Structures are given as C-alpha cells and as structure tokens.
C-alpha cells in the first residue's frame, strides 16, 4: 500500500509594474488569493510597483500569476517579474 504524500507547494515572488498602486490591487489580489486558497502576502513598493509572495498548489499559483498580469479593473499592468521564492505561508495578507 502506498501512502499518498502531499504535493509540493509552489512558491513565487512577483513584482508587478504599471499603474498598480491606488487601484485596489492589493485588496483585489488578497480576495483572489483567498478564492484560490493561495497563501502569501502583497505590498506596495516605494518605486510604484506592487510586490507579492504567493504559495500553494501549482495550478492555483499559476492562476493567481495569470490574474496578476491583468489585475483589478482600474489597473494597467505593464509587466510582471517572476522568480522562485522561499518561505512558508499559512494565509494571505496585505502588508500596509
């Protein structure tokens, strides 16, 4: 008998550039992460970008990355930098 093992979590760091501050990007991303059961955090950066760490099942992380390329209605995402990240997250939070 084989005991199922938990699938490894996918963890990425995102830096989202464009018109992404002042358009409810962080709160919208938090809602989307909770809908997808993705953990991590999101915050504004002093250079005008938004930075996030996302962790979860690979398909769910891929879905929030696709969402980050669009963002909420008023955002104008120009590009998203993506790199692997370390960390262990249990929930998703907005860092103010």
Secondary structure, 3 states (H helix, E strand, C coil): CCCCCCCCCEEEEEEEEEECCCCCHHHHHHHHHHHHCCEEEEEECCCCCEEEEEEECHHHHHHHHHHHHHCCCCCEEEEEEEEECCCCCCCEEEEC
